């Protein structure tokens, strides 16, 4: 196994371990030591791969959001009948898929709510811009942090 493959494997192990802990006991109650133990790594290795608990939380949020959106999209497509839809039928299909996905994985929504509060408290607003619903939605080409990072969360900036 190459160094790059080992790094990716270890990063994935940290994300899985952190996700399990965050979903079970919240971000605040989870320690780096617990994540490291669950990932079968040392706390120093976890810091080497991510730098901070905040960066791990952002990585887990990206991972869960990707999984949630992929499942939601698959449910939307599975509900498509092939017949032309009017706006109401399209809206109903998408909303039904959202509700079905939420009912199948309420822990995703609970984590994203936990992450929103954590992000505000830890001043990660630049990293979790997608959670700021009070801002107007851009209608033109993608701009800012989401455009530069493919619509994903950015890792947090170091505090000064």
Number of C-alpha atoms within 10 A of each C-alpha: 5 7 8 9 10 11 12 13 12 18 20 16 19 27 24 17 19 27 23 16 18 23 16 13 12 17 20 11 10 17 15 18 14 17 26 20 15 17 20 15 16 16 16 13 15 25 15 11 15 19 15 15 19 22 21 25 23 23 23 24 22 18 17 19 18 13 13 18 13 12 17 21 16 13 18 20 14 11 14 14 9 7 6 9 12 8 9 9 12 15 12 12 20 19 14 16 21 19 14 16 20 15 11 11 12 12 15 18 15 14 23 18 13 16 24 20 14 18 21 14 10 12 15 23 18 18 20 23 19 15 17 13 8 6 9 7 8 8 6 6 6 12 11 10 17 17 11 12 12 10 15 21 24 21 20 22 12 10 7 3
